[in-house]
Structures are given as C-alpha cells and as structure tokens.
Amino acid sequence: MAKNIKPASAYAKPHTMSGGSVNLKDAISIKQDPNTLKAGDLKVGKPGPRVSMGDPNAEDVKTTGIETRGNGAATKGRIARGPMA
C-alpha cells in the first residue's frame, strides 16, 4: 500500500463543500486562548478552557523525567515527569 508522502502542493487546497475557496484566516474562529478568558466571558458555543492540559505554548514545558519500570514493550508514555514521592 502506498503512503501519502507527496508534498502538500500535490493535494487539494482547502475548499468548501460546494468547491469554493476558503480563506484560512477567516475559517479559524478562535481569536483568543480560552484559558485566558474570565468566567463571565465563557459562553455556550464558545471553546472551553483546557482544564488539565495547561498551556501548550508555554515556554517552561518539562521534557525530562525518569523512565518508569514495568513497561514491557511500550514505546510511549514511559517517562514520569511529576514529583516523585
């Protein structure tokens, strides 16, 4: 089975269901990070805050940790980054 490894220019450009072109700046409706909104600004139909994820754009994301035991053949999720008791 062939893999899709062509450059992005080889695929269809973003379009509407009727075939019209799409301006990506207008298609993205989130103008502000939901985690920075006040409680009074949260409305139904607006994006909700990422409660447990934190800010993915933060500069102080921890990327080191210790490798946990008992993973067997696991290849992902083997690093513990929190405080170790």
C-alpha positions in Angstrom: 0.0 0.0 0.0 1.4 3.4 -1.0 1.9 6.1 1.6 0.8 9.6 1.2 4.3 11.2 1.1 3.7 13.8 -1.6 4.4 17.5 -0.9 1.4 19.5 0.3 1.1 21.2 -3.1 0.1 17.9 -4.7 -3.1 17.7 -2.6 -6.3 19.6 -2.9 -6.3 23.1 -1.5 -8.8 23.9 1.4 -12.2 24.2 -0.1 -15.9 24.4 0.9 -18.3 21.5 0.2 -19.5 23.3 -2.9 -15.9 23.6 -4.2 -15.3 27.3 -3.4 -12.1 28.5 -2.0 -11.6 29.0 1.7 -9.6 31.8 3.4 -7.9 30.0 6.4 -7.7 33.2 8.4 -11.5 33.6 8.3 -12.1 29.9 8.9 -10.4 29.9 12.3 -12.9 31.3 14.7 -10.9 31.2 17.9 -9.5 34.7 18.4 -8.4 34.3 22.0 -7.0 31.5 24.0 -9.9 30.0 26.1 -7.7 29.6 29.1 -7.2 33.3 29.4 -10.9 34.2 29.5 -12.6 35.3 32.7 -15.5 33.2 34.0 -18.1 35.8 32.8 -16.7 35.6 29.3 -17.3 31.8 28.9 -20.4 31.3 26.8 -22.3 28.3 25.3 -21.0 27.6 21.8 -17.6 29.1 22.5 -14.5 27.0 23.0 -14.0 25.8 26.6 -10.8 26.0 28.5 -8.3 23.2 28.6 -8.5 22.3 32.2 -6.0 19.6 32.6 -3.7 20.3 29.7 -2.3 23.6 30.6 -0.9 26.0 28.0 0.7 24.1 25.1 2.5 27.3 24.1 4.2 27.7 27.4 8.0 28.1 27.4 8.6 26.1 30.5 7.2 22.7 29.4 9.1 20.0 31.2 10.6 17.5 28.8 12.8 15.5 31.1 11.9 12.9 33.7 12.7 9.4 34.9 11.8 6.2 33.0 9.2 4.2 34.9 9.5 0.5 35.5 7.3 -2.4 34.2 6.5 -1.0 30.7 7.3 -4.2 28.7 7.2 -3.5 25.0 5.7 0.0 25.5 7.3 2.7 23.4 5.3 5.7 24.5 4.3 7.1 27.9 7.4 5.6 29.7 8.6 8.9 31.3 7.3 10.2 34.6 7.6 14.0 34.8 5.8 14.8 38.0 7.0 14.9 41.6 8.2 11.5 42.7 7.1 10.6 46.3 
